[in-house]
């Protein structure tokens, strides 16, 4: 959904509606998973300026606009979790982001995502 928002410029509500109507309709989703996914998408949209500023602070050699869309949106998702979801442990956020990067990113994506998120988590002192 975040990727769709980034590519097409649609808002969270349109991306959520489109995803669950088309792509998500064929998937069996555990109770609460869809709701949590929607919370994440809305949270990234609502906090995008703060999230991108946080990523920019630690990615000295990479402008956020020059990152691949996949890496950028994985970073946005995980940064939202680090900033706004204190009940999600740091290790869980980083591991999930790295797994997404392995699955959907390029060969260098997991290391890049891990390095940026580790710096953000350290700056936030999130355990």
N, CA, C and O atoms as CSV, one atom per row, in Angstrom:
chain,resi,resn,atom,element,x,y,z
A,1,UNK,N,N,0.820,-1.191,0.000
A,1,UNK,CA,C,0.000,0.000,0.000
A,1,UNK,C,C,0.865,1.257,0.000
A,1,UNK,O,O,0.565,2.225,-0.698
A,2,UNK,N,N,1.941,1.234,0.787
A,2,UNK,CA,C,2.851,2.385,0.818
A,2,UNK,C,C,3.524,2.570,-0.538
A,2,UNK,O,O,3.699,3.696,-1.002
A,3,UNK,N,N,3.893,1.482,-1.156
A,3,UNK,CA,C,4.504,1.559,-2.486
A,3,UNK,C,C,3.520,2.186,-3.469
A,3,UNK,O,O,3.901,3.054,-4.255
A,4,UNK,N,N,2.270,1.760,-3.434
A,4,UNK,CA,C,1.256,2.320,-4.317
A,4,UNK,C,C,1.100,3.815,-4.066
A,4,UNK,O,O,0.985,4.590,-5.015
A,5,UNK,N,N,1.093,4.223,-2.816
A,5,UNK,CA,C,0.975,5.644,-2.492
A,5,UNK,C,C,2.160,6.418,-3.059
A,5,UNK,O,O,1.997,7.520,-3.583
A,6,UNK,N,N,3.337,5.843,-2.952
A,6,UNK,CA,C,4.553,6.500,-3.422
A,6,UNK,C,C,4.565,6.631,-4.942
A,6,UNK,O,O,4.955,7.669,-5.478
A,7,UNK,N,N,4.143,5.592,-5.625
A,7,UNK,CA,C,4.171,5.587,-7.086
A,7,UNK,C,C,3.077,6.470,-7.677
A,7,UNK,O,O,3.328,7.262,-8.586
A,8,UNK,N,N,1.863,6.325,-7.152
A,8,UNK,CA,C,0.721,6.975,-7.797
A,8,UNK,C,C,0.281,8.275,-7.139
A,8,UNK,O,O,-0.458,9.057,-7.738
A,9,UNK,N,N,0.730,8.508,-5.916
A,9,UNK,CA,C,0.340,9.730,-5.226
A,9,UNK,C,C,-1.027,9.670,-4.568
A,9,UNK,O,O,-1.525,10.689,-4.089
A,10,UNK,N,N,-1.649,8.483,-4.536
A,10,UNK,CA,C,-2.937,8.369,-3.857
A,10,UNK,C,C,-2.734,8.442,-2.348
A,10,UNK,O,O,-1.636,8.201,-1.845
A,11,UNK,N,N,-3.799,8.775,-1.637
A,11,UNK,CA,C,-3.748,8.825,-0.189
A,11,UNK,C,C,-3.936,7.453,0.423
A,11,UNK,O,O,-4.223,6.476,-0.269
A,12,UNK,N,N,-3.769,7.399,1.732
A,12,UNK,CA,C,-3.856,6.139,2.457
A,12,UNK,C,C,-5.211,5.468,2.273
A,12,UNK,O,O,-5.271,4.264,2.023
A,13,UNK,N,N,-6.280,6.210,2.391
A,13,UNK,CA,C,-7.605,5.598,2.299
A,13,UNK,C,C,-7.835,4.963,0.935
A,13,UNK,O,O,-8.395,3.871,0.846
A,14,UNK,N,N,-7.409,5.635,-0.123
A,14,UNK,CA,C,-7.555,5.059,-1.466
A,14,UNK,C,C,-6.683,3.824,-1.638
A,14,UNK,O,O,-7.116,2.840,-2.238
A,15,UNK,N,N,-5.471,3.863,-1.123
A,15,UNK,CA,C,-4.569,2.717,-1.229
A,15,UNK,C,C,-5.101,1.529,-0.436
A,15,UNK,O,O,-5.045,0.390,-0.900
A,16,UNK,N,N,-5.609,1.795,0.745
A,16,UNK,CA,C,-6.180,0.728,1.576
A,16,UNK,C,C,-7.379,0.097,0.866
A,16,UNK,O,O,-7.476,-1.126,0.762
A,17,UNK,N,N,-8.260,0.917,0.396
A,17,UNK,CA,C,-9.463,0.434,-0.281
A,17,UNK,C,C,-9.086,-0.404,-1.521
A,17,UNK,O,O,-9.635,-1.485,-1.734
A,18,UNK,N,N,-8.163,0.099,-2.318
A,18,UNK,CA,C,-7.753,-0.616,-3.529
A,18,UNK,C,C,-7.070,-1.939,-3.192
A,18,UNK,O,O,-7.329,-2.959,-3.831
A,19,UNK,N,N,-6.210,-1.917,-2.199
A,19,UNK,CA,C,-5.496,-3.141,-1.842
A,19,UNK,C,C,-6.458,-4.240,-1.403
A,19,UNK,O,O,-6.413,-5.355,-1.922
A,20,UNK,N,N,-7.320,-3.924,-0.455
A,20,UNK,CA,C,-8.207,-4.959,0.078
A,20,UNK,C,C,-9.275,-5.370,-0.932
A,20,UNK,O,O,-9.770,-6.495,-0.872
A,21,UNK,N,N,-9.635,-4.492,-1.847
A,21,UNK,CA,C,-10.630,-4.841,-2.861
A,21,UNK,C,C,-10.052,-5.740,-3.953
A,21,UNK,O,O,-10.762,-6.576,-4.512
A,22,UNK,N,N,-8.764,-5.568,-4.256
A,22,UNK,CA,C,-8.174,-6.289,-5.381
A,22,UNK,C,C,-7.117,-7.293,-4.941
A,22,UNK,O,O,-7.314,-8.500,-5.079
A,23,UNK,N,N,-6.028,-6.818,-4.427
A,23,UNK,CA,C,-4.919,-7.711,-4.084
A,23,UNK,C,C,-5.181,-8.520,-2.826
A,23,UNK,O,O,-4.875,-9.711,-2.776
A,24,UNK,N,N,-5.739,-7.886,-1.820
A,24,UNK,CA,C,-5.961,-8.570,-0.544
A,24,UNK,C,C,-7.166,-9.477,-0.533
A,24,UNK,O,O,-7.312,-10.299,0.371
A,25,UNK,N,N,-8.033,-9.346,-1.516
A,25,UNK,CA,C,-9.264,-10.134,-1.545
A,25,UNK,C,C,-8.988,-11.631,-1.691
A,25,UNK,O,O,-9.781,-12.452,-1.230
A,26,UNK,N,N,-7.885,-11.988,-2.319
A,26,UNK,CA,C,-7.552,-13.393,-2.545
A,26,UNK,C,C,-6.792,-14.023,-1.384
A,26,UNK,O,O,-6.504,-15.219,-1.410
A,27,UNK,N,N,-6.469,-13.235,-0.376
A,27,UNK,CA,C,-5.653,-13.723,0.728
A,27,UNK,C,C,-6.509,-13.968,1.963
A,27,UNK,O,O,-7.427,-13.205,2.266
A,28,UNK,N,N,-6.190,-15.048,2.668
A,28,UNK,CA,C,-6.797,-15.276,3.963
A,28,UNK,C,C,-5.947,-14.537,4.978
A,28,UNK,O,O,-4.746,-14.783,5.095
A,29,UNK,N,N,-6.571,-13.635,5.707
A,29,UNK,CA,C,-5.831,-12.798,6.640
A,29,UNK,C,C,-6.316,-13.091,8.055
A,29,UNK,O,O,-7.517,-13.106,8.327
A,30,UNK,N,N,-5.361,-13.321,8.948
A,30,UNK,CA,C,-5.707,-13.560,10.343
A,30,UNK,C,C,-6.420,-12.352,10.921
A,30,UNK,O,O,-6.220,-11.219,10.483
A,31,UNK,N,N,-7.248,-12.615,11.904
A,31,UNK,CA,C,-7.994,-11.538,12.551
A,31,UNK,C,C,-7.032,-10.497,13.123
A,31,UNK,O,O,-6.062,-10.840,13.798
A,32,UNK,N,N,-7.304,-9.260,12.853
A,32,UNK,CA,C,-6.494,-8.160,13.356
A,32,UNK,C,C,-5.356,-7.743,12.439
A,32,UNK,O,O,-4.839,-6.633,12.567
A,33,UNK,N,N,-4.957,-8.607,11.519
A,33,UNK,CA,C,-3.825,-8.295,10.647
A,33,UNK,C,C,-4.176,-7.158,9.695
A,33,UNK,O,O,-3.391,-6.226,9.523
A,34,UNK,N,N,-5.348,-7.231,9.079
A,34,UNK,CA,C,-5.760,-6.170,8.152
A,34,UNK,C,C,-5.879,-4.845,8.888
A,34,UNK,O,O,-5.451,-3.807,8.382
A,35,UNK,N,N,-6.452,-4.881,10.066
A,35,UNK,CA,C,-6.600,-3.648,10.857
A,35,UNK,C,C,-5.232,-3.059,11.200
A,35,UNK,O,O,-5.039,-1.846,11.115
A,36,UNK,N,N,-4.286,-3.912,11.587
A,36,UNK,CA,C,-2.940,-3.430,11.922
A,36,UNK,C,C,-2.251,-2.864,10.687
A,36,UNK,O,O,-1.596,-1.825,10.763
A,37,UNK,N,N,-2.393,-3.543,9.548
A,37,UNK,CA,C,-1.803,-3.036,8.301
A,37,UNK,C,C,-2.366,-1.659,7.971
A,37,UNK,O,O,-1.622,-0.760,7.579
A,38,UNK,N,N,-3.661,-1.494,8.124
A,38,UNK,CA,C,-4.294,-0.204,7.847
A,38,UNK,C,C,-3.800,0.880,8.805
A,38,UNK,O,O,-3.601,2.026,8.400
A,39,UNK,N,N,-3.606,0.521,10.058
A,39,UNK,CA,C,-3.059,1.473,11.043
A,39,UNK,C,C,-1.670,1.922,10.621
A,39,UNK,O,O,-1.347,3.106,10.703
A,40,UNK,N,N,-0.850,0.985,10.169
A,40,UNK,CA,C,0.509,1.322,9.737
A,40,UNK,C,C,0.483,2.275,8.545
A,40,UNK,O,O,1.219,3.261,8.519
A,41,UNK,N,N,-0.355,1.982,7.570
A,41,UNK,CA,C,-0.423,2.813,6.361
A,41,UNK,C,C,-0.899,4.218,6.712
A,41,UNK,O,O,-0.313,5.205,6.269
A,42,UNK,N,N,-1.957,4.304,7.506
A,42,UNK,CA,C,-2.465,5.623,7.917
A,42,UNK,C,C,-1.429,6.370,8.759
A,42,UNK,O,O,-1.268,7.582,8.623
A,43,UNK,N,N,-0.737,5.647,9.620
A,43,UNK,CA,C,0.273,6.266,10.474
A,43,UNK,C,C,1.436,6.828,9.685
A,43,UNK,O,O,1.932,7.914,9.987
A,44,UNK,N,N,1.877,6.087,8.668
A,44,UNK,CA,C,2.958,6.594,7.812
A,44,UNK,C,C,2.488,7.847,7.086
A,44,UNK,O,O,3.222,8.834,7.024
A,45,UNK,N,N,1.291,7.824,6.541
A,45,UNK,CA,C,0.793,9.008,5.835
A,45,UNK,C,C,0.705,10.205,6.781
A,45,UNK,O,O,1.140,11.304,6.437
A,46,UNK,N,N,0.147,9.993,7.960
A,46,UNK,CA,C,-0.024,11.100,8.912
A,46,UNK,C,C,1.310,11.653,9.414
A,46,UNK,O,O,1.431,12.853,9.662
A,47,UNK,N,N,2.300,10.789,9.563
A,47,UNK,CA,C,3.581,11.224,10.107
A,47,UNK,C,C,4.690,11.322,9.087
A,47,UNK,O,O,5.864,11.329,9.456
A,48,UNK,N,N,4.349,11.397,7.804
A,48,UNK,CA,C,5.353,11.307,6.744
A,48,UNK,C,C,6.466,12.344,6.867
A,48,UNK,O,O,7.636,12.012,6.677
A,49,UNK,N,N,6.129,13.571,7.177
A,49,UNK,CA,C,7.167,14.615,7.280
A,49,UNK,C,C,8.163,14.266,8.389
A,49,UNK,O,O,9.373,14.381,8.193
A,50,UNK,N,N,7.667,13.846,9.534
A,50,UNK,CA,C,8.549,13.487,10.655
A,50,UNK,C,C,9.347,12.222,10.335
A,50,UNK,O,O,10.536,12.135,10.640
A,51,UNK,N,N,8.692,11.260,9.728
A,51,UNK,CA,C,9.358,10.004,9.369
A,51,UNK,C,C,10.488,10.259,8.384
A,51,UNK,O,O,11.606,9.787,8.585
A,52,UNK,N,N,10.201,11.006,7.317
A,52,UNK,CA,C,11.242,11.298,6.329
A,52,UNK,C,C,12.373,12.128,6.926
A,52,UNK,O,O,13.538,11.921,6.588
A,53,UNK,N,N,12.041,13.059,7.803
A,53,UNK,CA,C,13.083,13.859,8.465
A,53,UNK,C,C,13.978,12.964,9.314
A,53,UNK,O,O,15.194,13.155,9.350
A,54,UNK,N,N,13.390,12.001,9.987
A,54,UNK,CA,C,14.161,11.069,10.820
A,54,UNK,C,C,15.091,10.226,9.956
A,54,UNK,O,O,16.250,10.011,10.311
A,55,UNK,N,N,14.591,9.756,8.839
A,55,UNK,CA,C,15.423,8.961,7.921
A,55,UNK,C,C,16.547,9.825,7.365
A,55,UNK,O,O,17.690,9.376,7.281
A,56,UNK,N,N,16.234,11.052,6.986
A,56,UNK,CA,C,17.265,11.961,6.425
A,56,UNK,C,C,18.391,12.226,7.431
A,56,UNK,O,O,19.553,12.348,7.043
A,57,UNK,N,N,18.056,12.312,8.696
A,57,UNK,CA,C,19.064,12.608,9.727
A,57,UNK,C,C,20.165,11.557,9.791
A,57,UNK,O,O,21.302,11.873,10.142
A,58,UNK,N,N,19.838,10.312,9.457
A,58,UNK,CA,C,20.830,9.245,9.594
A,58,UNK,C,C,21.360,8.715,8.267
A,58,UNK,O,O,22.361,7.998,8.250
A,59,UNK,N,N,20.720,9.048,7.176
A,59,UNK,CA,C,21.172,8.543,5.874
A,59,UNK,C,C,21.964,9.638,5.162
A,59,UNK,O,O,21.507,10.220,4.179
A,60,UNK,N,N,23.138,9.897,5.676
A,60,UNK,CA,C,23.963,11.014,5.226
A,60,UNK,C,C,24.345,10.939,3.750
A,60,UNK,O,O,24.415,11.966,3.075
A,61,UNK,N,N,24.586,9.763,3.258
A,61,UNK,CA,C,25.068,9.630,1.886
A,61,UNK,C,C,23.960,9.256,0.901
A,61,UNK,O,O,24.221,9.063,-0.287
A,62,UNK,N,N,22.730,9.155,1.394
A,62,UNK,CA,C,21.607,8.779,0.543
A,62,UNK,C,C,20.459,9.737,0.764
A,62,UNK,O,O,19.871,9.775,1.844
A,63,UNK,N,N,20.139,10.514,-0.262
A,63,UNK,CA,C,18.935,11.344,-0.174
A,63,UNK,C,C,17.729,10.437,-0.301
A,63,UNK,O,O,17.727,9.507,-1.108
A,64,UNK,N,N,16.728,10.695,0.473
A,64,UNK,CA,C,15.548,9.832,0.485
A,64,UNK,C,C,14.898,9.743,-0.889
A,64,UNK,O,O,14.344,8.705,-1.247
A,65,UNK,N,N,14.961,10.806,-1.645
A,65,UNK,CA,C,14.385,10.823,-2.985
A,65,UNK,C,C,15.146,9.913,-3.953
A,65,UNK,O,O,14.593,9.493,-4.970
A,66,UNK,N,N,16.386,9.612,-3.649
A,66,UNK,CA,C,17.213,8.776,-4.528
A,66,UNK,C,C,17.202,7.304,-4.125
A,66,UNK,O,O,17.727,6.460,-4.851
A,67,UNK,N,N,16.616,6.995,-2.989
A,67,UNK,CA,C,16.505,5.597,-2.563
A,67,UNK,C,C,15.508,4.886,-3.467
A,67,UNK,O,O,14.615,5.515,-4.034
A,68,UNK,N,N,15.662,3.585,-3.597
A,68,UNK,CA,C,14.657,2.846,-4.350
A,68,UNK,C,C,13.326,2.942,-3.609
A,68,UNK,O,O,13.289,3.073,-2.386
A,69,UNK,N,N,12.248,2.874,-4.361
A,69,UNK,CA,C,10.923,2.982,-3.730
A,69,UNK,C,C,10.703,1.888,-2.698
A,69,UNK,O,O,10.095,2.131,-1.656
A,70,UNK,N,N,11.186,0.701,-2.976
A,70,UNK,CA,C,11.016,-0.402,-2.035
A,70,UNK,C,C,11.751,-0.089,-0.733
A,70,UNK,O,O,11.162,-0.165,0.345
A,71,UNK,N,N,13.029,0.261,-0.830
A,71,UNK,CA,C,13.807,0.571,0.377
A,71,UNK,C,C,13.197,1.743,1.135
A,71,UNK,O,O,13.064,1.695,2.358
A,72,UNK,N,N,12.831,2.779,0.419
A,72,UNK,CA,C,12.267,3.984,1.042
A,72,UNK,C,C,11.005,3.647,1.845
A,72,UNK,O,O,10.817,4.142,2.956
A,73,UNK,N,N,10.164,2.819,1.283
A,73,UNK,CA,C,8.904,2.525,1.963
A,73,UNK,C,C,9.060,1.512,3.081
A,73,UNK,O,O,8.305,1.552,4.053
A,74,UNK,N,N,10.009,0.615,2.970
A,74,UNK,CA,C,10.336,-0.255,4.098
A,74,UNK,C,C,10.869,0.598,5.247
A,74,UNK,O,O,10.486,0.399,6.400
A,75,UNK,N,N,11.749,1.544,4.935
A,75,UNK,CA,C,12.279,2.435,5.962
A,75,UNK,C,C,11.175,3.280,6.593
A,75,UNK,O,O,11.165,3.479,7.808
A,76,UNK,N,N,10.262,3.767,5.791
A,76,UNK,CA,C,9.153,4.565,6.324
A,76,UNK,C,C,8.298,3.739,7.271
A,76,UNK,O,O,7.953,4.195,8.361
A,77,UNK,N,N,7.960,2.537,6.863
A,77,UNK,CA,C,7.144,1.659,7.690
A,77,UNK,C,C,7.817,1.373,9.029
A,77,UNK,O,O,7.206,1.521,10.087
A,78,UNK,N,N,9.072,0.966,8.969
A,78,UNK,CA,C,9.793,0.622,10.191
A,78,UNK,C,C,10.058,1.857,11.057
A,78,UNK,O,O,10.005,1.770,12.284
A,79,UNK,N,N,10.337,2.989,10.442
A,79,UNK,CA,C,10.566,4.213,11.210
A,79,UNK,C,C,9.286,4.625,11.932
A,79,UNK,O,O,9.340,5.058,13.083
A,80,UNK,N,N,8.147,4.497,11.276
A,80,UNK,CA,C,6.879,4.761,11.947
A,80,UNK,C,C,6.742,3.878,13.179
A,80,UNK,O,O,6.376,4.360,14.251
A,81,UNK,N,N,7.031,2.594,13.035
A,81,UNK,CA,C,6.944,1.692,14.185
A,81,UNK,C,C,7.884,2.125,15.304
A,81,UNK,O,O,7.497,2.144,16.472
A,82,UNK,N,N,9.126,2.472,14.944
A,82,UNK,CA,C,10.089,2.891,15.966
A,82,UNK,C,C,9.654,4.169,16.674
A,82,UNK,O,O,9.828,4.304,17.885
A,83,UNK,N,N,9.092,5.100,15.920
A,83,UNK,CA,C,8.686,6.386,16.490
A,83,UNK,C,C,7.373,6.317,17.262
A,83,UNK,O,O,7.211,6.998,18.274
A,84,UNK,N,N,6.447,5.507,16.794
A,84,UNK,CA,C,5.067,5.628,17.266
A,84,UNK,C,C,4.476,4.394,17.935
A,84,UNK,O,O,3.393,4.475,18.515
A,85,UNK,N,N,5.144,3.279,17.872
A,85,UNK,CA,C,4.591,2.063,18.459
A,85,UNK,C,C,5.549,1.504,19.513
A,85,UNK,O,O,6.302,0.571,19.235
A,86,UNK,N,N,5.522,2.066,20.706
A,86,UNK,CA,C,6.475,1.660,21.739
A,86,UNK,C,C,6.323,0.206,22.186
A,86,UNK,O,O,7.262,-0.366,22.741
A,87,UNK,N,N,5.167,-0.395,21.955
A,87,UNK,CA,C,4.968,-1.780,22.363
A,87,UNK,C,C,5.576,-2.792,21.393
A,87,UNK,O,O,5.635,-3.983,21.698
A,88,UNK,N,N,6.028,-2.323,20.224
A,88,UNK,CA,C,6.701,-3.212,19.263
A,88,UNK,C,C,8.202,-3.141,19.548
A,88,UNK,O,O,8.806,-2.078,19.404
A,89,UNK,N,N,8.808,-4.256,19.950
A,89,UNK,CA,C,10.242,-4.229,20.259
A,89,UNK,C,C,11.093,-3.868,19.046
A,89,UNK,O,O,10.762,-4.198,17.907
A,90,UNK,N,N,12.186,-3.187,19.322
A,90,UNK,CA,C,13.130,-2.772,18.274
A,90,UNK,C,C,13.540,-3.960,17.406
A,90,UNK,O,O,13.530,-3.877,16.178
A,91,UNK,N,N,13.893,-5.046,18.048
A,91,UNK,CA,C,14.379,-6.225,17.328
A,91,UNK,C,C,13.335,-6.743,16.341
A,91,UNK,O,O,13.676,-7.155,15.232
A,92,UNK,N,N,12.068,-6.723,16.741
A,92,UNK,CA,C,10.992,-7.185,15.866
A,92,UNK,C,C,10.874,-6.265,14.652
A,92,UNK,O,O,10.776,-6.733,13.517
A,93,UNK,N,N,10.884,-4.955,14.898
A,93,UNK,CA,C,10.788,-3.985,13.802
A,93,UNK,C,C,11.937,-4.172,12.824
A,93,UNK,O,O,11.706,-4.251,11.617
A,94,UNK,N,N,13.158,-4.243,13.312
A,94,UNK,CA,C,14.310,-4.386,12.432
A,94,UNK,C,C,14.300,-5.715,11.688
A,94,UNK,O,O,14.577,-5.752,10.490
A,95,UNK,N,N,13.983,-6.810,12.383
A,95,UNK,CA,C,13.953,-8.121,11.716
A,95,UNK,C,C,12.910,-8.172,10.609
A,95,UNK,O,O,13.176,-8.691,9.525
A,96,UNK,N,N,11.729,-7.636,10.880
A,96,UNK,CA,C,10.676,-7.634,9.860
A,96,UNK,C,C,11.065,-6.773,8.660
A,96,UNK,O,O,10.817,-7.148,7.514
A,97,UNK,N,N,11.670,-5.629,8.924
A,97,UNK,CA,C,12.102,-4.743,7.829
A,97,UNK,C,C,13.177,-5.420,6.983
A,97,UNK,O,O,13.152,-5.316,5.756
A,98,UNK,N,N,14.100,-6.094,7.608
A,98,UNK,CA,C,15.158,-6.792,6.878
A,98,UNK,C,C,14.566,-7.923,6.038
A,98,UNK,O,O,14.994,-8.142,4.905
A,99,UNK,N,N,13.594,-8.634,6.580
A,99,UNK,CA,C,12.940,-9.699,5.814
A,99,UNK,C,C,12.199,-9.133,4.602
A,99,UNK,O,O,12.240,-9.723,3.523
A,100,UNK,N,N,11.525,-8.001,4.770
A,100,UNK,CA,C,10.874,-7.353,3.630
A,100,UNK,C,C,11.903,-6.945,2.579
A,100,UNK,O,O,11.678,-7.110,1.380
A,101,UNK,N,N,13.037,-6.410,3.042
A,101,UNK,CA,C,14.092,-5.993,2.119
A,101,UNK,C,C,14.670,-7.188,1.365
A,101,UNK,O,O,14.976,-7.079,0.177
A,102,UNK,N,N,14.823,-8.325,2.043
A,102,UNK,CA,C,15.317,-9.535,1.374
A,102,UNK,C,C,14.333,-10.010,0.313
A,102,UNK,O,O,14.722,-10.434,-0.775
A,103,UNK,N,N,13.072,-9.931,0.647
A,103,UNK,CA,C,12.048,-10.470,-0.255
A,103,UNK,C,C,11.754,-9.550,-1.440
A,103,UNK,O,O,11.570,-10.019,-2.563
A,104,UNK,N,N,11.710,-8.240,-1.189
A,104,UNK,CA,C,11.246,-7.323,-2.226
A,104,UNK,C,C,12.317,-6.365,-2.742
A,104,UNK,O,O,12.127,-5.741,-3.786
A,105,UNK,N,N,13.424,-6.238,-2.041
A,105,UNK,CA,C,14.443,-5.282,-2.433
A,105,UNK,C,C,15.521,-5.887,-3.308
A,105,UNK,O,O,15.400,-7.004,-3.810
A,106,UNK,N,N,16.576,-5.111,-3.471
A,106,UNK,CA,C,17.723,-5.562,-4.264
A,106,UNK,C,C,18.692,-6.329,-3.356
A,106,UNK,O,O,18.443,-6.512,-2.165
A,107,UNK,N,N,19.778,-6.758,-3.942
A,107,UNK,CA,C,20.774,-7.521,-3.187
A,107,UNK,C,C,21.317,-6.735,-1.994
A,107,UNK,O,O,21.569,-7.310,-0.935
A,108,UNK,N,N,21.497,-5.433,-2.161
A,108,UNK,CA,C,22.049,-4.613,-1.088
A,108,UNK,C,C,21.020,-4.056,-0.124
A,108,UNK,O,O,21.379,-3.414,0.863
A,109,UNK,N,N,19.754,-4.293,-0.395
A,109,UNK,CA,C,18.693,-3.702,0.429
A,109,UNK,C,C,18.721,-4.124,1.899
A,109,UNK,O,O,18.588,-3.262,2.768
A,110,UNK,N,N,18.888,-5.409,2.216
A,110,UNK,CA,C,18.859,-5.785,3.638
A,110,UNK,C,C,19.908,-5.063,4.483
A,110,UNK,O,O,19.600,-4.594,5.579
A,111,UNK,N,N,21.130,-4.971,3.991
A,111,UNK,CA,C,22.186,-4.285,4.734
A,111,UNK,C,C,21.920,-2.796,4.857
A,111,UNK,O,O,22.138,-2.201,5.913
A,112,UNK,N,N,21.451,-2.201,3.778
A,112,UNK,CA,C,21.136,-0.777,3.792
A,112,UNK,C,C,20.018,-0.474,4.781
A,112,UNK,O,O,20.142,0.432,5.605
A,113,UNK,N,N,18.935,-1.224,4.699
A,113,UNK,CA,C,17.790,-1.023,5.592
A,113,UNK,C,C,18.225,-1.243,7.044
A,113,UNK,O,O,17.871,-0.458,7.923
A,114,UNK,N,N,18.978,-2.294,7.292
A,114,UNK,CA,C,19.441,-2.569,8.645
A,114,UNK,C,C,20.298,-1.427,9.186
A,114,UNK,O,O,20.117,-1.003,10.327
A,115,UNK,N,N,21.220,-0.932,8.381
A,115,UNK,CA,C,22.099,0.142,8.838
A,115,UNK,C,C,21.350,1.414,9.169
A,115,UNK,O,O,21.608,2.029,10.203
A,116,UNK,N,N,20.426,1.822,8.313
A,116,UNK,CA,C,19.653,3.047,8.553
A,116,UNK,C,C,18.773,2.880,9.785
A,116,UNK,O,O,18.739,3.759,10.646
A,117,UNK,N,N,18.063,1.764,9.875
A,117,UNK,CA,C,17.148,1.571,11.005
A,117,UNK,C,C,17.885,1.400,12.328
A,117,UNK,O,O,17.404,1.839,13.373
A,118,UNK,N,N,19.041,0.768,12.281
A,118,UNK,CA,C,19.829,0.624,13.512
A,118,UNK,C,C,20.235,1.991,14.048
A,118,UNK,O,O,20.193,2.220,15.257
A,119,UNK,N,N,20.632,2.906,13.153
A,119,UNK,CA,C,20.981,4.263,13.580
A,119,UNK,C,C,19.769,4.994,14.139
A,119,UNK,O,O,19.876,5.690,15.148
A,120,UNK,N,N,18.627,4.843,13.498
A,120,UNK,CA,C,17.414,5.503,13.985
A,120,UNK,C,C,17.056,4.955,15.366
A,120,UNK,O,O,16.782,5.725,16.286
A,121,UNK,N,N,17.057,3.655,15.513
A,121,UNK,CA,C,16.715,3.047,16.803
A,121,UNK,C,C,17.694,3.457,17.899
A,121,UNK,O,O,17.289,3.713,19.033
A,122,UNK,N,N,18.974,3.519,17.564
A,122,UNK,CA,C,19.963,3.974,18.545
A,122,UNK,C,C,19.725,5.428,18.932
A,122,UNK,O,O,19.808,5.777,20.110
A,123,UNK,N,N,19.432,6.279,17.954
A,123,UNK,CA,C,19.148,7.684,18.256
A,123,UNK,C,C,17.922,7.822,19.147
A,123,UNK,O,O,17.871,8.706,20.002
A,124,UNK,N,N,16.944,6.962,18.955
A,124,UNK,CA,C,15.722,7.000,19.760
A,124,UNK,C,C,15.888,6.269,21.081
A,124,UNK,O,O,15.034,6.352,21.963
A,125,UNK,N,N,17.011,5.546,21.207
A,125,UNK,CA,C,17.296,4.744,22.371
A,125,UNK,C,C,16.178,3.728,22.640
A,125,UNK,O,O,15.802,3.481,23.786
A,126,UNK,N,N,15.668,3.156,21.563
A,126,UNK,CA,C,14.615,2.152,21.686
A,126,UNK,C,C,15.258,0.793,21.810
A,126,UNK,O,O,16.067,0.403,20.968
A,127,UNK,N,N,14.903,0.069,22.855
A,127,UNK,CA,C,15.439,-1.278,23.094
A,127,UNK,C,C,14.554,-2.331,22.466
A,127,UNK,O,O,14.847,-3.522,22.565
